[in-house]
Amino acid sequence: MGMEPAVSQTPVVAEFIREGNYVTAGQTLFKVIDTRALRIDLSTTPEQSKMIKAGDSVAILVNGKAIYTRVDFVQPFYETNQEFVTVRVNVPNANLKIGELVKASWKTNSNEAIWIPREAIVDLGLERIVFVKTRNAFKAKPVEIKQYADDRVSVQGISSSDEIAAHAQFLVDSEGFIRNAH
């Protein structure tokens, strides 16, 4: 039987020896990785990261094709000298190359809510309201706050067709009583 060289599709990530080098017992000679499944680290803005959580659906876009998976981990801190948050996903390898740039898009549950300026909300203690325009007046309407992202708030309780006051506090009389329109 002749000896044939071993052929493998598994890539070698690092070679620690070169021709002519001496090796010792226990020295790492090669680092071989299994590429059947890959981890992809995605970078996103801090504002977007507040709306992403483990389990959210993700579409990884590579060369015009989508690979669908789920978010495994959202890093709760910044790396040194970074302005982005890392979102990690694992995918079965579909001819991806290590180090290849990919794009991703994800849906979050925040799509069910409407985003409005923080100044549009009046906090009454036990409930929060916005002023919705009805004919020639604004009426108080209760809303439920879902998420905060800087100067925006995700709410439920109004529809996308409602016209609201952008600066609700200007409509409140300091001695007045607010009744919401149930």
C-alpha positions, 0 to 999 in steps of 0.5 A, a space after each residue: 500500500 502506498 502512502 497518500 497525502 491526507 486531503 481535507 476541506 477543513 481549513 488550517 487557521 494558523 501554522 506555528 511551524 515552518 520548514 527548518 524549525 525545531 519542534 518540542 513535545 507538546 508544542 502546537 503545530 497547527 490550529 485546525 477549525 471545523 467550519 460546518 458551523 460558524 459564529 458571526 459577530 454583527 456590529 450594531 448601534 447602541 440604539 438598535 441594540 436596545 431593541 434586539 434580544 436573544 431569540 430574535 430572528 435574523 437574516 444573514 445576507 451573503 452574495 444576495 442570498 439569505 441565511 435565516 437564524 436567531 440571535 444567540 447573544 447581545 453583548 451588554 458592554 462595549 469593547 475597548 475603543 468601540 462605538 458599536 455593540 456586538 450581536 452574535 449569531 451561529 449559522 450552519 456553513 453555507 459556503 461562507 468564508 472565514 472573515 467574509 463580510 456579511 450584512 444582517 437584518 432582523 425583526 424585533 417585537 418593537 414593530 408592534 408599537 409606534 415610536 414617538 418623541 419622549 416629550 409627547 408623553 405626560 406622566 401622571 404617576 399611575 398612567 401615561 398619556 398623549 394628547 391626540 388631535 380630534 377635530 379642533 381640540 386635543 384630548 388625553 389618551 392613555 398609552 403603555 410604554 414598551 421601550 425607550 431609545 434616547 429621545 424616542 419612546 415605543 408605545 401602544 394605545 394609539 394608532 399610526 393615523 393618530 395625530 399627537 402633540 409633540 410637546 404634551 407638557 405645553 398643553 397642560 395647565 398647572 392647575 388643571 385636571 387631566 381626564 383621559 378619553 376612554 
